[in-house]
Amino acid sequence: MKKPTGLHPWRWVKGLFQPQPVRLPLLFWPLFLFSLGLLLWYRGIPCTLPGETRFIVITATPGPPPVPSPTPTPVGSGGTVVFAMRHNGNSDLYLLPQDEGQLLRLTYNPAEDRDPAWSPDGRWLAFASNRTHNWDLYLMDMHSGTVLRLTRDPTFEAGPAWSPDSQWLAYESYAEGELNIHIINVDGEQTYQLTHDPAPDFSPAWSPDGRHIAFTSLREGNRDIHLISLDGGTLVNLTNTPEQNEDNASWSHDGTHLAYSSGSPGNEEIHILPFDQQALASGDQQALTSGALRPLLFGIGGEPAWSPDDEALTYIFRRGTSSYLVAASTRGWALTQEGYSTTDWMESPSWTAHTIPAELSQQLEARMTQEDPPLYTELLMEASAHAKKDLIGLPDINGGDGREKLSDAVNDSFNALRRKVLEETGWDFLSILGDSTRPMQHTPRPGQGRISWHVCGRAVDINQGFLRDGRIELVREDIGGVTYWRVYIKAKVQDGTLGEPLRAIPWDLTARSKGGLAAAQGGELKSEAPAGYYVDFTTLAADYGWERRNALSNWRASWFDIEWWHFQKTEGLSWYDCMLEVYTPEEIEESYGTLPWWSKRPEWEVEAYPW
């Protein structure tokens, strides 16, 4: 990367703090006075208050509010970014016009809308939705806002990607127990199946030359980026990394580079793979896989999408429970800007050079004041928020009323989550629990202590029997050196009306009984992704504020430390604050004595510690 050249006044300023005398150049004082004036001007700008959502136009350097203009910005080239965001328990599409930087919500359907993709000509926005109780492809005319349903198959279709001429779409389709890549023309009259493999193929990306499609596949037992030629079907594994998982391929508009993400959400890196254009055009498999062209590490984040001029990538960066839409220059140095940040889950950005019509923009802006009804209302037995919380019996759990209890602060959210899971999966998954509230003097599990969120009524354990009988699958996710588990529930009805296919290979905890490497690793990946439709319980639980617990440090050796079954609702509290909702300080001290320091820190700060 080329270093910036030119004057470096900070070197002269540094000289002020050196013990030896320094002769200042004549340009120092004008630059110093200019910097001082700029600092005084900046202090007069209002600051963003804590908790406010920030909307920042993606530009190379901070500056005054942008003015609508067709002139390209230093990072990217203006236009409009679209992405999916999960808010209030539902995924919808949102726009971020780069000339104004004001977030606009595009869809308001109570069903899920996701996987947005701009057509190259800017007229259409393709996306996936389950508006008709199964996943289909839809097209939105961005001139009028009209939505057209493209596919009408009762099975699963999603992940659309446009051909360069805006006449075809590649997409993922699940049929006869297999997830493969298909293509369809925009009038829906012609469809072709492109891949035929028992392992899932998904996330297609159509090359700018129109003759190749990159996609993600689990053929080798992990996610790799593959490339298939439309002139003969030659297939190449581009990444071929058995120990890594790659996904979300995205072509530069000139076809010379392919960006993709590597890792699991929350722990991803973006790589850029340069292409030998002659080898790509000729379909020379040996040249494409010879290793002469190596992927370059671009940065931390996932789901990259190129700017219209290929001068930048926009992508999703995750930190804790927050998502950031970021744009970074592919040419310069340190040119990175945040476009939008939220505690909601953002995904699948797509960037077009086109702007949306002024009339549509005005209509969307007027609707932004519309608020969705809450997913639930937490009703408290006591009117005062500072009153002690009772432990409330849960209805019809483990074969009766009141057999399991939760704090009055969280029981309504749990009951609402239970109803939602029944609606999404077809069976009452939370009617049987492994555990809920525990007394202060409970006997802890081997190797664990009595400091538990169960004691203050803010934690539940899922029935582990559901794993043994095959009704759930676990996907291992390592984030920041800590292991988490994503829980998938197999839908009761397997006709495409509930859930969607798995795109990850689950972890087999029972393999630890084999001994050897599987025992040392705490299990192993299953041989393949199981067929069928599944619902992401971990995401549903998060919608209602219930967080998964990370595995403890000894999970590979101790079953009790795996903790895949444990979900808790902390709402930013420390464990001690949670206890004070139910017990007096005297009762807590009598039972626990002197508490460790971390018990009085917010749970999100200490969740990685092995207790």
N, C-alpha and C positions, 0 to 999 in steps of 0.2 A: 504494500500500500504506500502510495507516495506521501511523504511528509509535507505539511504545509510550509511554504516559504514566505519570506518577507521579514518585516520588522518584528522584534520581540521585546516590547517595552518592559515586560515583567522581569527580564534579566537585569535591566537597569535599576528597577525598584529593589530587586534582591540585593544589589550592590550597596544600598543604604544600610544594610544590616551586617556588612562585612567589616571586620576590624581595620583593614587597610584602607587608605584613602582611595576614592574612586572618582574619576573624572566623568561627569555626566554629559552625554551628548546634548547638543542644542535642541533636539526634538523632544527631550524628556519633559521639559516644563509645559509646552503646549499639550502634550498627551496627558500629563498629570492633571492639568486644569480641566481638560475635556472630560476625563474620567470622573473627577470630582463633581462636575456639573451633571453628568449622567447619573451618578449615585444620588444626588439631591433630587433630581427629577423622579427617579425610580421610587424613592421613599414616599413620594406623594401619591403613588398608585395604590388604590384600595387592595387589601390582601384578601385571599379566599379564607372564609371562616372554616374552622374545623367542622367536618361532617358534610360540607357542601360538595355536591357533585361538580367536577370540573369538566368543562368542554373546551378543548384546545385544538385549534386548527393545526394540522400537521405541517410544520414549517421547520426550517433548519435552526433558527435562533429565535429567542423570545423577542417580542416586539409589540407594537400597538395592535388593537383589534383589526383583523383583516377586512378588506373591502372587496366585495364581489368583483372578480376580474378573471378574464380568460388566460391571464399570464400564468405560466406554470410556477408552482412554488419550488423552493430550493430542494425540498425532499419530496419526491413524487412529482406529480404534474396536475394537481387539482382534481377535478372530477368528483366522483361520489363513491364512498365506501359503503357496502352493505354487509351486515353480519347478523347472525342469529343470537338472541339473548334469552336466557331462561329467567323470567321474572314472575314472582308470585305463583310459582308452580306450573308455568306454561312457557313454551318457547315460541317467540314471534320474531319477525324480521324488523330490523332497524336500519335507518340510513344516516350517514354522517357526511353531508355535503361539505367539500373542502373549501368552498368559497365563503361559507358562513360559519361552519363548525357547530351548528346547532343540531342536536340529536332529534331525529324524527322517527316515530314509530310507524311502520308501514302496514303491518297486519294486526288485526284485532280478533282473529277467530279463536273461539275457545279450544279448538284442536291445536295440535303441535304444528308449527311451520319452521322449517330449518333447511340447511344445505343450499343457501342462495348462490346463484351463479349468473353474472351478467352475460348477455349475448355480446359477441364482439361488435355488432353494429349499434349496441346501446338501446335497442328498442325493447327487448324482452328481459325479464328476470325469471329464470327457472328456479324452482324450489320443490322440496318434498313436503308433504303434509298428510296427516291421517284424518282429514276432514270428513271423509265418508267411512270412517271406522276401519280403514286399512290404509297402508302407506302407498301413495301414488305421486306422480310428477304433475306439477302445475306450471303454467306460464302466466306471468303478469305483463300486460301491455303497459309500459311505463309512460306512454303518451296519454292513456285514458284511465289507467288503474284497473282495467278489466282483467279478471282472473279466469283462465281457461284450464280445464282439466285435460291433461294429455294422455295419461294411461288410466285404464279401467280394469286392471287385473285384480282379482281378489287377494293375490299374494303381495309380497313386499317389493316396492321400488323406491329408490332414493339415490342421493349422491349424483345429481346431474352435472355434466361437463359438456360445454359447447364445442362444436366443430368450428374451424376458422371462418367458414362462410355463413355461420348462424343458421344453418339449415338442418343440422342434426344434433342429437344429444347422445352422449354415452352415459350410462347409469348402471347401478348395481341392482340386480333382481334376484329374488329368492324363489326357486321353483324346484319341486321334487327333491327337497332336502339339500339343495346346493345354492350357494350365493355366487353368481357369476356376473360378468360384464356383458351388457347388451347395448345396442344402439337403436335409435328410433328417429325418424324424421319429424319435423315440427308439426306436420299435419296429422301425425299419429297413424298413418296408413302403412308404413313400412317399418318392420322391426327385425333385428338380426341378433342372434346370440354370438358373442365374440369369443368368450372363453368357456371351456368345458373341463372343470376340475372339481373333485369332491371337496377340496380345501376352499375356504372362502376367498373370493376375489372381490375387491371393493375399491372405493375412492378413485375413480378414473380421472385422468387429465389428458385432454386431446392436444397433440403437438401442433404448433403453428403451421407446419408444413402440410398438415392434414392427413399424413400417412402413418402416424404412430399414436398409440395410446399408452400412457403410463398408468399403472394401477398398483394397489397394495395387495399382496397375497400372503396366505399362511401356508403355502405349499411346502416350505422347508421347515415348518415347525415354529416359525416366528414371522413377524411382519417384515417383509422386504418389498422394495419397489421393483416392479417388473416393467418391461417394455415389450409391447406386441406390435408387429408390423401389420398394417392393413393390406399390404401387398404380399400375401403368401403366408401370413400368420407366424413368422419367425418370432420366437419368444426369448428374451434376455433378462436375467436377474441382474439388475443394475447395482444393487447395494450388496447383497450376498454377505450379510453379517450375522452369523448364527447367534451371537451374544447380544445383539441389539434389535430394537423394534423401530422400523421406519414407517412413515405414513404421510398422507397429505401432500402428494406431489403437486408441484405448480410450475408450469413452463414460463420462462421469460418470453416476451412477445416476439423477439427475434429468433427464438428457438435455440439459442446457443447455451442456455443454462437451465437446469432443473433444480428448483429448491424443494426441500422436504424437511420434515421434522423427525427427530429421533428421540426415543425415550417414552415415558408415560406422562400423561397430563400432570403438570405441576413440577416436572423434572425433565423438561425437554430441551433439546438443542436444535438449531436450524443449520442445515448444511446446504451448500450449493454445489451441484455437480456440473462441470463444464462438459460440452459435447464436441466430439470430432464430427463436424458437419458432413464431411465426405463419407465417413463410416455410417452416419445416421441415414444419409440419403441412399446409400448402397445396400443397407441392411447387413453390413459386414459384422457378424456376431463376434468374431474373434477380435476385431479392432475395438468394438465397444466394450469388451470385457478384458482387454489386454492389461489393464491397470495403468496405462500411460496417463489417463486423466483421473485424478483423485478428487474426491469431494472436499470442499473447503468449509471449515467451520465458520459460520456467519455470526452466530450469537445465541443467547439464551432465549427460548420461547418456542412456540409451535404454530402450526397451521398457517404457513406463509402464503402470501398472495402478492404478485408483482404490481407495481404502479404502472400506469399506462405507458410511461416512457422508459420503463425498466431501470430507472435511476434509484428506486427504493423498493423495499419490501415492507408490507404491513403484516403484522402477526399478533398473536395473543401471548402475553406474558402473564404468568400466574404467580402470586405470592400469597401464601396462606389461603384465605377465603376470597381474595380479591382477584379480579381479572383486569388486565390493561390492554387496550388496543394501541399498539405502538407502530410507528413507521421509522425505518432506519435507512440511511443512504447506502447504496451498494457501491458507490464510487468514492465518496469523501471519507473523512475521518471525524468521528464523534458527532455525526449529524443524526441524532435520534430524538424523536419527539413522541410524547404521549398524546394520543388522539382522544381517548375516552377511558375512564376507569369506573369500576363499579364492584359491588360485592355480589352481583349476579353473575351467572356463568355465561360468558361470551364464547362464540365459536364460529368457524367457517367464514372468515372475511373474504370479500371479493371486491375488486377495485376497477372502476370504469372511468374513462376520460370524459364521459358524457355527464351532463347535469340534468336533474329532473325538471320538468316544466314548472314554471312559477305558480301556476294555478294548483297543481298537485301539491307543491310544497306548502302553499298557504292552507290548503285543506288539512294536510297532515299536521301542520303547526297548530291549527285550531283544535284538533282532537287530542293534542298532548295533555290537555287539562283533564281529560277523561280518566277516571281512576277505576281500577278493577276492584271488585269486592274482595275482602280478605279471605284467605283460605279457611280460617277458623277464628273464633273469638275466645280468648282465655277468660272464663268467668271465675272470679274469686269468691270464696265463701265469705271472706271478710272484706268490707268496703275499702279499708286502708291497705295501701300497697306495702306498708311497713309492718302489718300484723303478721304474727306467726302463721305459717302455712300448714294446713292440715294435710294428712296423708289420706287421699281419696281412693275408695275402692273402685276398681275398673269393672265395667259390666261384662258378664259372660266371658271371662278369661279363665282358661284351664278348667273349664267345666262348671263355672259358677260365678256369681256376683261377689265382688269384694275379696276374692281369694288373692288377688294381686293388687297392689296399691302404688300410686304415684303422688308426688307433691301436687297440691292444688294449683301450683304455678305452671304445671306442664301437662296435667292430665287431659285437658281438652284438646291440645295439639296432638297428643298420642291417639285419642279416639278418632280425630279427623284423619290422621295418617292411616289408621286401620281401615277406615271406610274407603280411602283413596286406593289403598293396596288391593282391596277386594274388587273395586271397580276396574283397576288396571290389569290384574292377574286372573280374575275369575274365581279366586278362592280366598278364604279368610285366613291369611297367613299369620296374622298377629293375634288370633284367638287362642293360640297356645304359646306361652312364654317359658323360657328356661328359668327366668328370675326377674324380679323387679326390686321392691324395697327390701332392705336388710336392716336388722337392728344394729345399734352401735356395738354391741357385744358379740356380734356374729363371729363364727370361726372362719377365718379367711382360707382361700384355696392354697394349696401347697406353694410355698415360695412367694406368696403375696401378703400384703398387710391389710389392716382394717380400714385404711383411708380409701374410701370408695364412694363414687357418686350414687351408688345404690342406697347408701345410708340416708342421704337427704332426699331421696325420692325422685331423682332426676336421671335414672338410668334403667334400661331394660336389657335383658339377654334374650336373643332369639333362640327358639328351640333347636338344639343341635341335631335332633333326629331328622330334620328336613334335609340336611346335607347327606346323611347316610342313605335316605330313601330316594335320592336323586332329584328332589324337587328344587334344589338350588345349586348354583355353581359359584365358585370363588375365583376371582381374578386377582393375582398378586400385583400390587403397585408399590414400587420403592421410590420414595420421594425424600430427597435430602438425607439419604442414609437410613431412613425409617421405613418400615414395612407397613403398608395398609392393605385392606382387603375390600374389593368391590363385590357386593353380593347381588347375584342375578337370580330371580325367581322364574321358574319355568311356567309359562302361561297354561292355564287349565284347558283352554281351547286353542288348538293348533291349526287354525284356518287363516291366519293373517290378520284377524280382527283385534288381537291382543299381542303386544310385545313386538319384537323384531329379532332377526338372527344375531348370534354372537359374532363379533369381529376380533376376538382374542381367545387364546387357548387358556382354559382354566388351570389352576394349580391343584394338584392331587396331594392332599395332606396324608392320605392313607399310605402313600408310597414310602413314607418314613419307616414302615415296618419291614421293608425289604432289606434294610441295613445298608452298609456301604455309603456311597455318595448321597443317595436319596435320604438316608437317615441324617447325615451331616448337614444337608441343606434344608432339612425340615420338610421334605417332600420333593416333588418334581412336577414339571409340566405334564399334562395329559398328552397323549399321542396325537390328538386332534381336537378341534373345536366341536362340541356336540351339536347335532342338528336340532332344529326346532326354534320356537319363538320364546324369547325371554324378556323380562322386565327388570330394569335397573333399580333395585330396591334402595341402594345407597343414594341415588339421586332423589328419589321420592322422599326418603327420610330427611334429606337436607332441605327440601322444599318447606318442611314443617319445623325446621330448626334442630332436628335430631342428627348428631354428628357421629360418624364412625370412630371407634377407638383404635389407635395404632397398636400394632403388636408390640409386646414388651421385648426387651433385648434378648431374653433367653428362650424365645418362642421356638427356635429350631429344636431345642432339647426338651422343653416342657410344653405339653399340650395346653395347660392352663394359661400360658402366656400368649397364645395365638390371638385370642380376643376378637376373632372375626364376628362373633355373635353379639358383641357389646356395642350399644348405641346410647348416647347420652345427650342431654340438652343443657348446655352450660350457660348460654347467653352472655358470655363474657365474664362470668363470675369466677372467683376462686373457689376451691373446695370448701374453705372455711366460711366464705360468704354464703355458700349453699347450705351449709350446716346451720348457720344462724337464722335461715328462713324457717327452720323447723325446731331447733333446740336453743336453749340459753347458753351463754358462754360458760356458765358453771357446769352445766351438764356435759358439755364437750370436754372441758378440762378434766372433769372427774373420770371420764371414760378413756381419754387419749393421753392425758398428761401434757408434757411439752411437745408442741407440734413442730415438724420440720418447716423451714422457711418457705419451701415451695408450695406448701398447702395454702398459703395466703397470697399466692400469685395467680393471675388469670390462667385458666386451664390451657389456653392456646399457647402460652409461653412455655409451659413445662410438659406438654404432651409427649415430647420425644424422650423424656427421662424414663429410666427403666423401673418406675414404680407406678 
